[in-house]
Amino acid sequence: MLYQTRVVMTIQQGTAADAERLLALFDDAVAWLVARHQIGQWSSEPFSERPKTVERVETWAASGGLWFAVDDGVDAGAIVLGVDALPAAYERLGFTRAGSFDVDGWPGAILVLPVGPPTM
């Protein structure tokens, strides 16, 4: 028998006042990873207890690009669009910047990571 479930989420734009909501989502993700002994990605310290990370999240929240997915009044996820620091993080992982673009005031970067055998 096939069961279908319809999930309806609301998308809400965040503001600078929503930094704590975003930190709570990150803290929940850290707790989930810690419970599974997977601390290599974000360590075991909650984001809300890291002063530099709190400052970064506050900047993201105030950027105008913060959006929340809300399911029945509960935050289910978030995305921050137009974060300038994100391309630099990928560049540290080996990506190279191949270009940039702008969509209605939202800057973006085209990042490339070569795959396949190295060329000689």
Secondary structure, DSSP 8 states (H G I E B T S, - for coil): ---------EEEE--GGGHHHHHHHHHHHHHHHHHTT--TTT-SS-GGG-HHHHHHHHHHHHTT-EEEEEETTEEEEEEE-S-THHHHHHHHTT-EEEEEEEETTEEEEEEE---SS---
